[in-house]
Amino acid sequence: ENLRYTMRDVRITQAELAKYSGLSESTISRYLAKERLPNVRALINICYVLNCTLDDLLPTYEMIEGTR
């Protein structure tokens, strides 16, 4: 969900994020649908495009703990 919220805050579409990060639109779609997790390189590229940090995208321990 963090990726979706950050994209909304930055006002960037899936197509734009894909274009500027060097990833395919289908890959971005899979990340947003929680069907696939990005690798470190993809995360760094996404952070660069969104002008955010890894902490902005990665779930915190509390978020993970709350899902149990």
PDB file of N, CA, C and O in Angstrom:
ATOM      1  N   GLU A   1       0.809  -1.195   0.000  1.00  0.00           N
ATOM      2  CA  GLU A   1       0.000   0.000   0.000  1.00  0.00           C
ATOM      3  C   GLU A   1       0.852   1.258   0.000  1.00  0.00           C
ATOM      4  O   GLU A   1       0.436   2.293  -0.521  1.00  0.00           O
ATOM      5  N   ASN A   2       2.051   1.172   0.586  1.00  0.00           N
ATOM      6  CA  ASN A   2       2.912   2.354   0.650  1.00  0.00           C
ATOM      7  C   ASN A   2       3.247   2.878  -0.743  1.00  0.00           C
ATOM      8  O   ASN A   2       3.281   4.090  -0.958  1.00  0.00           O
ATOM      9  N   LEU A   3       3.492   1.981  -1.681  1.00  0.00           N
ATOM     10  CA  LEU A   3       3.801   2.396  -3.040  1.00  0.00           C
ATOM     11  C   LEU A   3       2.620   3.138  -3.646  1.00  0.00           C
ATOM     12  O   LEU A   3       2.796   4.194  -4.255  1.00  0.00           O
ATOM     13  N   ARG A   4       1.444   2.607  -3.487  1.00  0.00           N
ATOM     14  CA  ARG A   4       0.232   3.237  -4.039  1.00  0.00           C
ATOM     15  C   ARG A   4       0.038   4.642  -3.454  1.00  0.00           C
ATOM     16  O   ARG A   4      -0.251   5.589  -4.185  1.00  0.00           O
ATOM     17  N   TYR A   5       0.199   4.767  -2.130  1.00  0.00           N
ATOM     18  CA  TYR A   5       0.011   6.067  -1.483  1.00  0.00           C
ATOM     19  C   TYR A   5       1.076   7.074  -1.927  1.00  0.00           C
ATOM     20  O   TYR A   5       0.775   8.247  -2.145  1.00  0.00           O
ATOM     21  N   THR A   6       2.300   6.617  -2.058  1.00  0.00           N
ATOM     22  CA  THR A   6       3.376   7.507  -2.483  1.00  0.00           C
ATOM     23  C   THR A   6       3.160   7.951  -3.920  1.00  0.00           C
ATOM     24  O   THR A   6       3.383   9.116  -4.250  1.00  0.00           O
ATOM     25  N   MET A   7       2.732   7.045  -4.768  1.00  0.00           N
ATOM     26  CA  MET A   7       2.435   7.417  -6.157  1.00  0.00           C
ATOM     27  C   MET A   7       1.327   8.460  -6.198  1.00  0.00           C
ATOM     28  O   MET A   7       1.391   9.404  -6.985  1.00  0.00           O
ATOM     29  N   ARG A   8       0.321   8.295  -5.364  1.00  0.00           N
ATOM     30  CA  ARG A   8      -0.786   9.254  -5.327  1.00  0.00           C
ATOM     31  C   ARG A   8      -0.289  10.619  -4.849  1.00  0.00           C
ATOM     32  O   ARG A   8      -0.675  11.648  -5.403  1.00  0.00           O
ATOM     33  N   ASP A   9       0.565  10.629  -3.823  1.00  0.00           N
ATOM     34  CA  ASP A   9       1.100  11.889  -3.304  1.00  0.00           C
ATOM     35  C   ASP A   9       1.932  12.624  -4.354  1.00  0.00           C
ATOM     36  O   ASP A   9       1.883  13.850  -4.451  1.00  0.00           O
ATOM     37  N   VAL A  10       2.692  11.864  -5.135  1.00  0.00           N
ATOM     38  CA  VAL A  10       3.568  12.449  -6.158  1.00  0.00           C
ATOM     39  C   VAL A  10       2.787  12.756  -7.439  1.00  0.00           C
ATOM     40  O   VAL A  10       3.252  13.495  -8.306  1.00  0.00           O
ATOM     41  N   ARG A  11       1.604  12.178  -7.534  1.00  0.00           N
ATOM     42  CA  ARG A  11       0.746  12.341  -8.721  1.00  0.00           C
ATOM     43  C   ARG A  11       1.420  11.783  -9.971  1.00  0.00           C
ATOM     44  O   ARG A  11       1.606  12.473 -10.974  1.00  0.00           O
ATOM     45  N   ILE A  12       1.776  10.507  -9.867  1.00  0.00           N
ATOM     46  CA  ILE A  12       2.407   9.807 -10.981  1.00  0.00           C
ATOM     47  C   ILE A  12       1.591   8.561 -11.310  1.00  0.00           C
ATOM     48  O   ILE A  12       1.094   7.886 -10.409  1.00  0.00           O
ATOM     49  N   THR A  13       1.456   8.261 -12.577  1.00  0.00           N
ATOM     50  CA  THR A  13       0.697   7.086 -13.004  1.00  0.00           C
ATOM     51  C   THR A  13       1.606   5.859 -13.043  1.00  0.00           C
ATOM     52  O   THR A  13       2.831   5.965 -12.973  1.00  0.00           O
ATOM     53  N   GLN A  14       0.982   4.711 -13.156  1.00  0.00           N
ATOM     54  CA  GLN A  14       1.742   3.470 -13.304  1.00  0.00           C
ATOM     55  C   GLN A  14       2.619   3.525 -14.549  1.00  0.00           C
ATOM     56  O   GLN A  14       3.775   3.102 -14.522  1.00  0.00           O
ATOM     57  N   ALA A  15       2.068   4.044 -15.628  1.00  0.00           N
ATOM     58  CA  ALA A  15       2.811   4.127 -16.891  1.00  0.00           C
ATOM     59  C   ALA A  15       4.025   5.038 -16.748  1.00  0.00           C
ATOM     60  O   ALA A  15       5.107   4.717 -17.238  1.00  0.00           O
ATOM     61  N   GLU A  16       3.848   6.170 -16.078  1.00  0.00           N
ATOM     62  CA  GLU A  16       4.967   7.093 -15.879  1.00  0.00           C
ATOM     63  C   GLU A  16       6.034   6.480 -14.982  1.00  0.00           C
ATOM     64  O   GLU A  16       7.228   6.582 -15.265  1.00  0.00           O
ATOM     65  N   LEU A  17       5.599   5.846 -13.906  1.00  0.00           N
ATOM     66  CA  LEU A  17       6.562   5.203 -13.002  1.00  0.00           C
ATOM     67  C   LEU A  17       7.343   4.132 -13.737  1.00  0.00           C
ATOM     68  O   LEU A  17       8.558   4.021 -13.573  1.00  0.00           O
ATOM     69  N   ALA A  18       6.658   3.349 -14.541  1.00  0.00           N
ATOM     70  CA  ALA A  18       7.329   2.304 -15.318  1.00  0.00           C
ATOM     71  C   ALA A  18       8.362   2.918 -16.263  1.00  0.00           C
ATOM     72  O   ALA A  18       9.503   2.460 -16.330  1.00  0.00           O
ATOM     73  N   LYS A  19       7.963   3.937 -16.978  1.00  0.00           N
ATOM     74  CA  LYS A  19       8.844   4.582 -17.956  1.00  0.00           C
ATOM     75  C   LYS A  19      10.106   5.129 -17.301  1.00  0.00           C
ATOM     76  O   LYS A  19      11.214   4.865 -17.769  1.00  0.00           O
ATOM     77  N   TYR A  20       9.945   5.884 -16.229  1.00  0.00           N
ATOM     78  CA  TYR A  20      11.082   6.553 -15.598  1.00  0.00           C
ATOM     79  C   TYR A  20      11.939   5.627 -14.735  1.00  0.00           C
ATOM     80  O   TYR A  20      13.108   5.924 -14.486  1.00  0.00           O
ATOM     81  N   SER A  21      11.371   4.507 -14.274  1.00  0.00           N
ATOM     82  CA  SER A  21      12.142   3.581 -13.428  1.00  0.00           C
ATOM     83  C   SER A  21      12.801   2.465 -14.230  1.00  0.00           C
ATOM     84  O   SER A  21      13.629   1.720 -13.704  1.00  0.00           O
ATOM     85  N   GLY A  22      12.430   2.350 -15.511  1.00  0.00           N
ATOM     86  CA  GLY A  22      13.006   1.289 -16.334  1.00  0.00           C
ATOM     87  C   GLY A  22      12.346  -0.062 -16.121  1.00  0.00           C
ATOM     88  O   GLY A  22      12.886  -1.093 -16.521  1.00  0.00           O
ATOM     89  N   LEU A  23      11.191  -0.056 -15.498  1.00  0.00           N
ATOM     90  CA  LEU A  23      10.431  -1.285 -15.267  1.00  0.00           C
ATOM     91  C   LEU A  23       9.244  -1.312 -16.220  1.00  0.00           C
ATOM     92  O   LEU A  23       8.857  -0.276 -16.760  1.00  0.00           O
ATOM     93  N   SER A  24       8.673  -2.476 -16.426  1.00  0.00           N
ATOM     94  CA  SER A  24       7.508  -2.569 -17.301  1.00  0.00           C
ATOM     95  C   SER A  24       6.245  -2.176 -16.536  1.00  0.00           C
ATOM     96  O   SER A  24       6.194  -2.245 -15.308  1.00  0.00           O
ATOM     97  N   GLU A  25       5.246  -1.770 -17.283  1.00  0.00           N
ATOM     98  CA  GLU A  25       3.959  -1.437 -16.660  1.00  0.00           C
ATOM     99  C   GLU A  25       3.366  -2.649 -15.956  1.00  0.00           C
ATOM    100  O   GLU A  25       2.753  -2.517 -14.897  1.00  0.00           O
ATOM    101  N   SER A  26       3.545  -3.824 -16.541  1.00  0.00           N
ATOM    102  CA  SER A  26       2.992  -5.028 -15.915  1.00  0.00           C
ATOM    103  C   SER A  26       3.700  -5.330 -14.592  1.00  0.00           C
ATOM    104  O   SER A  26       3.081  -5.837 -13.656  1.00  0.00           O
ATOM    105  N   THR A  27       4.977  -5.025 -14.517  1.00  0.00           N
ATOM    106  CA  THR A  27       5.715  -5.230 -13.269  1.00  0.00           C
ATOM    107  C   THR A  27       5.195  -4.297 -12.188  1.00  0.00           C
ATOM    108  O   THR A  27       4.967  -4.727 -11.057  1.00  0.00           O
ATOM    109  N   ILE A  28       5.004  -3.026 -12.520  1.00  0.00           N
ATOM    110  CA  ILE A  28       4.456  -2.070 -11.555  1.00  0.00           C
ATOM    111  C   ILE A  28       3.064  -2.521 -11.120  1.00  0.00           C
ATOM    112  O   ILE A  28       2.722  -2.443  -9.940  1.00  0.00           O
ATOM    113  N   SER A  29       2.276  -2.985 -12.063  1.00  0.00           N
ATOM    114  CA  SER A  29       0.928  -3.467 -11.755  1.00  0.00           C
ATOM    115  C   SER A  29       0.978  -4.643 -10.781  1.00  0.00           C
ATOM    116  O   SER A  29       0.167  -4.719  -9.858  1.00  0.00           O
ATOM    117  N   ARG A  30       1.917  -5.550 -10.978  1.00  0.00           N
ATOM    118  CA  ARG A  30       2.059  -6.704 -10.078  1.00  0.00           C
ATOM    119  C   ARG A  30       2.478  -6.273  -8.675  1.00  0.00           C
ATOM    120  O   ARG A  30       2.024  -6.847  -7.685  1.00  0.00           O
ATOM    121  N   TYR A  31       3.349  -5.257  -8.589  1.00  0.00           N
ATOM    122  CA  TYR A  31       3.732  -4.739  -7.270  1.00  0.00           C
ATOM    123  C   TYR A  31       2.519  -4.163  -6.557  1.00  0.00           C
ATOM    124  O   TYR A  31       2.305  -4.422  -5.372  1.00  0.00           O
ATOM    125  N   LEU A  32       1.726  -3.382  -7.281  1.00  0.00           N
ATOM    126  CA  LEU A  32       0.559  -2.748  -6.677  1.00  0.00           C
ATOM    127  C   LEU A  32      -0.508  -3.757  -6.285  1.00  0.00           C
ATOM    128  O   LEU A  32      -1.237  -3.544  -5.317  1.00  0.00           O
ATOM    129  N   ALA A  33      -0.606  -4.854  -7.028  1.00  0.00           N
ATOM    130  CA  ALA A  33      -1.586  -5.903  -6.730  1.00  0.00           C
ATOM    131  C   ALA A  33      -1.060  -6.888  -5.689  1.00  0.00           C
ATOM    132  O   ALA A  33      -1.748  -7.843  -5.327  1.00  0.00           O
ATOM    133  N   LYS A  34       0.160  -6.653  -5.209  1.00  0.00           N
ATOM    134  CA  LYS A  34       0.808  -7.527  -4.211  1.00  0.00           C
ATOM    135  C   LYS A  34       1.003  -8.943  -4.733  1.00  0.00           C
ATOM    136  O   LYS A  34       0.984  -9.904  -3.964  1.00  0.00           O
ATOM    137  N   GLU A  35       1.192  -9.068  -6.047  1.00  0.00           N
ATOM    138  CA  GLU A  35       1.449 -10.363  -6.657  1.00  0.00           C
ATOM    139  C   GLU A  35       2.945 -10.650  -6.732  1.00  0.00           C
ATOM    140  O   GLU A  35       3.372 -11.790  -6.915  1.00  0.00           O
ATOM    141  N   ARG A  36       3.725  -9.586  -6.586  1.00  0.00           N
ATOM    142  CA  ARG A  36       5.169  -9.712  -6.731  1.00  0.00           C
ATOM    143  C   ARG A  36       5.849  -8.664  -5.860  1.00  0.00           C
ATOM    144  O   ARG A  36       5.331  -7.560  -5.692  1.00  0.00           O
ATOM    145  N   LEU A  37       7.012  -9.010  -5.306  1.00  0.00           N
ATOM    146  CA  LEU A  37       7.790  -8.066  -4.514  1.00  0.00           C
ATOM    147  C   LEU A  37       8.959  -7.557  -5.335  1.00  0.00           C
ATOM    148  O   LEU A  37       9.613  -8.333  -6.033  1.00  0.00           O
ATOM    149  N   PRO A  38       9.229  -6.265  -5.260  1.00  0.00           N
ATOM    150  CA  PRO A  38      10.366  -5.730  -6.015  1.00  0.00           C
ATOM    151  C   PRO A  38      11.697  -6.138  -5.396  1.00  0.00           C
ATOM    152  O   PRO A  38      11.809  -6.296  -4.180  1.00  0.00           O
ATOM    153  N   ASN A  39      12.697  -6.305  -6.247  1.00  0.00           N
ATOM    154  CA  ASN A  39      14.032  -6.567  -5.724  1.00  0.00           C
ATOM    155  C   ASN A  39      14.650  -5.233  -5.310  1.00  0.00           C
ATOM    156  O   ASN A  39      14.047  -4.179  -5.510  1.00  0.00           O
ATOM    157  N   VAL A  40      15.836  -5.277  -4.739  1.00  0.00           N
ATOM    158  CA  VAL A  40      16.465  -4.066  -4.214  1.00  0.00           C
ATOM    159  C   VAL A  40      16.723  -3.043  -5.322  1.00  0.00           C
ATOM    160  O   VAL A  40      16.489  -1.850  -5.128  1.00  0.00           O
ATOM    161  N   ARG A  41      17.190  -3.491  -6.452  1.00  0.00           N
ATOM    162  CA  ARG A  41      17.463  -2.570  -7.558  1.00  0.00           C
ATOM    163  C   ARG A  41      16.191  -1.856  -8.007  1.00  0.00           C
ATOM    164  O   ARG A  41      16.206  -0.648  -8.241  1.00  0.00           O
ATOM    165  N   ALA A  42      15.094  -2.598  -8.126  1.00  0.00           N
ATOM    166  CA  ALA A  42      13.814  -2.003  -8.524  1.00  0.00           C
ATOM    167  C   ALA A  42      13.352  -0.994  -7.472  1.00  0.00           C
ATOM    168  O   ALA A  42      12.864   0.083  -7.815  1.00  0.00           O
ATOM    169  N   LEU A  43      13.504  -1.340  -6.196  1.00  0.00           N
ATOM    170  CA  LEU A  43      13.119  -0.424  -5.121  1.00  0.00           C
ATOM    171  C   LEU A  43      13.902   0.885  -5.198  1.00  0.00           C
ATOM    172  O   LEU A  43      13.338   1.967  -5.036  1.00  0.00           O
ATOM    173  N   ILE A  44      15.196   0.777  -5.445  1.00  0.00           N
ATOM    174  CA  ILE A  44      16.034   1.972  -5.538  1.00  0.00           C
ATOM    175  C   ILE A  44      15.601   2.834  -6.717  1.00  0.00           C
ATOM    176  O   ILE A  44      15.516   4.056  -6.594  1.00  0.00           O
ATOM    177  N   ASN A  45      15.327   2.209  -7.852  1.00  0.00           N
ATOM    178  CA  ASN A  45      14.867   2.959  -9.028  1.00  0.00           C
ATOM    179  C   ASN A  45      13.533   3.645  -8.753  1.00  0.00           C
ATOM    180  O   ASN A  45      13.335   4.802  -9.124  1.00  0.00           O
ATOM    181  N   ILE A  46      12.634   2.941  -8.112  1.00  0.00           N
ATOM    182  CA  ILE A  46      11.328   3.505  -7.782  1.00  0.00           C
ATOM    183  C   ILE A  46      11.488   4.680  -6.824  1.00  0.00           C
ATOM    184  O   ILE A  46      10.856   5.721  -7.007  1.00  0.00           O
ATOM    185  N   CYS A  47      12.325   4.524  -5.809  1.00  0.00           N
ATOM    186  CA  CYS A  47      12.569   5.611  -4.850  1.00  0.00           C
ATOM    187  C   CYS A  47      13.144   6.831  -5.544  1.00  0.00           C
ATOM    188  O   CYS A  47      12.772   7.962  -5.232  1.00  0.00           O
ATOM    189  N   TYR A  48      14.044   6.608  -6.479  1.00  0.00           N
ATOM    190  CA  TYR A  48      14.639   7.724  -7.210  1.00  0.00           C
ATOM    191  C   TYR A  48      13.571   8.499  -7.981  1.00  0.00           C
ATOM    192  O   TYR A  48      13.543   9.730  -7.954  1.00  0.00           O
ATOM    193  N   VAL A  49      12.702   7.772  -8.661  1.00  0.00           N
ATOM    194  CA  VAL A  49      11.655   8.407  -9.458  1.00  0.00           C
ATOM    195  C   VAL A  49      10.654   9.130  -8.554  1.00  0.00           C
ATOM    196  O   VAL A  49      10.220  10.237  -8.870  1.00  0.00           O
ATOM    197  N   LEU A  50      10.293   8.514  -7.446  1.00  0.00           N
ATOM    198  CA  LEU A  50       9.294   9.100  -6.548  1.00  0.00           C
ATOM    199  C   LEU A  50       9.890  10.102  -5.563  1.00  0.00           C
ATOM    200  O   LEU A  50       9.164  10.736  -4.797  1.00  0.00           O
ATOM    201  N   ASN A  51      11.217  10.242  -5.586  1.00  0.00           N
ATOM    202  CA  ASN A  51      11.910  11.143  -4.669  1.00  0.00           C
ATOM    203  C   ASN A  51      11.554  10.818  -3.220  1.00  0.00           C
ATOM    204  O   ASN A  51      11.180  11.696  -2.442  1.00  0.00           O
ATOM    205  N   CYS A  52      11.678   9.539  -2.879  1.00  0.00           N
ATOM    206  CA  CYS A  52      11.376   9.088  -1.529  1.00  0.00           C
ATOM    207  C   CYS A  52      12.490   8.151  -1.055  1.00  0.00           C
ATOM    208  O   CYS A  52      13.417   7.850  -1.806  1.00  0.00           O
ATOM    209  N   THR A  53      12.392   7.701   0.174  1.00  0.00           N
ATOM    210  CA  THR A  53      13.378   6.778   0.725  1.00  0.00           C
ATOM    211  C   THR A  53      12.802   5.368   0.764  1.00  0.00           C
ATOM    212  O   THR A  53      11.599   5.169   0.596  1.00  0.00           O
ATOM    213  N   LEU A  54      13.668   4.409   0.985  1.00  0.00           N
ATOM    214  CA  LEU A  54      13.203   3.028   1.146  1.00  0.00           C
ATOM    215  C   LEU A  54      12.240   2.919   2.324  1.00  0.00           C
ATOM    216  O   LEU A  54      11.286   2.143   2.278  1.00  0.00           O
ATOM    217  N   ASP A  55      12.489   3.696   3.380  1.00  0.00           N
ATOM    218  CA  ASP A  55      11.599   3.682   4.543  1.00  0.00           C
ATOM    219  C   ASP A  55      10.178   4.094   4.175  1.00  0.00           C
ATOM    220  O   ASP A  55       9.218   3.644   4.800  1.00  0.00           O
ATOM    221  N   ASP A  56      10.040   4.947   3.165  1.00  0.00           N
ATOM    222  CA  ASP A  56       8.711   5.370   2.737  1.00  0.00           C
ATOM    223  C   ASP A  56       7.927   4.229   2.085  1.00  0.00           C
ATOM    224  O   ASP A  56       6.697   4.209   2.130  1.00  0.00           O
ATOM    225  N   LEU A  57       8.638   3.292   1.485  1.00  0.00           N
ATOM    226  CA  LEU A  57       7.973   2.219   0.738  1.00  0.00           C
ATOM    227  C   LEU A  57       7.873   0.904   1.503  1.00  0.00           C
ATOM    228  O   LEU A  57       6.913   0.154   1.330  1.00  0.00           O
ATOM    229  N   LEU A  58       8.853   0.629   2.341  1.00  0.00           N
ATOM    230  CA  LEU A  58       8.867  -0.649   3.045  1.00  0.00           C
ATOM    231  C   LEU A  58       7.970  -0.590   4.272  1.00  0.00           C
ATOM    232  O   LEU A  58       7.924   0.427   4.964  1.00  0.00           O
ATOM    233  N   PRO A  59       7.258  -1.679   4.543  1.00  0.00           N
ATOM    234  CA  PRO A  59       6.389  -1.691   5.723  1.00  0.00           C
ATOM    235  C   PRO A  59       7.230  -1.676   6.994  1.00  0.00           C
ATOM    236  O   PRO A  59       8.332  -2.223   7.034  1.00  0.00           O
ATOM    237  N   THR A  60       6.695  -1.048   8.022  1.00  0.00           N
ATOM    238  CA  THR A  60       7.379  -1.031   9.311  1.00  0.00           C
ATOM    239  C   THR A  60       7.055  -2.306  10.071  1.00  0.00           C
ATOM    240  O   THR A  60       6.160  -3.057   9.686  1.00  0.00           O
ATOM    241  N   TYR A  61       7.780  -2.542  11.138  1.00  0.00           N
ATOM    242  CA  TYR A  61       7.542  -3.731  11.943  1.00  0.00           C
ATOM    243  C   TYR A  61       6.109  -3.744  12.481  1.00  0.00           C
ATOM    244  O   TYR A  61       5.473  -4.797  12.536  1.00  0.00           O
ATOM    245  N   GLU A  62       5.610  -2.583  12.872  1.00  0.00           N
ATOM    246  CA  GLU A  62       4.252  -2.516  13.402  1.00  0.00           C
ATOM    247  C   GLU A  62       3.220  -2.926  12.364  1.00  0.00           C
ATOM    248  O   GLU A  62       2.220  -3.565  12.691  1.00  0.00           O
ATOM    249  N   MET A  63       3.468  -2.550  11.086  1.00  0.00           N
ATOM    250  CA  MET A  63       2.534  -2.922  10.029  1.00  0.00           C
ATOM    251  C   MET A  63       2.552  -4.429   9.822  1.00  0.00           C
ATOM    252  O   MET A  63       1.505  -5.044   9.621  1.00  0.00           O
ATOM    253  N   ILE A  64       3.724  -5.017   9.871  1.00  0.00           N
ATOM    254  CA  ILE A  64       3.853  -6.462   9.689  1.00  0.00           C
ATOM    255  C   ILE A  64       3.225  -7.185  10.874  1.00  0.00           C
ATOM    256  O   ILE A  64       2.473  -8.143  10.695  1.00  0.00           O
ATOM    257  N   GLU A  65       3.533  -6.728  12.080  1.00  0.00           N
ATOM    258  CA  GLU A  65       3.018  -7.347  13.288  1.00  0.00           C
ATOM    259  C   GLU A  65       1.489  -7.293  13.341  1.00  0.00           C
ATOM    260  O   GLU A  65       0.846  -8.225  13.826  1.00  0.00           O
ATOM    261  N   GLY A  66       0.919  -6.210  12.845  1.00  0.00           N
ATOM    262  CA  GLY A  66      -0.531  -6.035  12.874  1.00  0.00           C
ATOM    263  C   GLY A  66      -1.284  -6.976  11.952  1.00  0.00           C
ATOM    264  O   GLY A  66      -2.506  -7.081  12.054  1.00  0.00           O
ATOM    265  N   THR A  67      -0.591  -7.664  11.056  1.00  0.00           N
ATOM    266  CA  THR A  67      -1.267  -8.570  10.129  1.00  0.00           C
ATOM    267  C   THR A  67      -1.426  -9.968  10.688  1.00  0.00           C
ATOM    268  O   THR A  67      -2.040 -10.824  10.051  1.00  0.00           O
ATOM    269  N   ARG A  68      -0.897 -10.203  11.835  1.00  0.00           N
ATOM    270  CA  ARG A  68      -0.989 -11.558  12.408  1.00  0.00           C
ATOM    271  C   ARG A  68      -2.283 -11.805  13.087  1.00  0.00           C
ATOM    272  O   ARG A  68      -2.505 -12.895  13.615  1.00  0.00           O
TER     273      ARG A  68
END
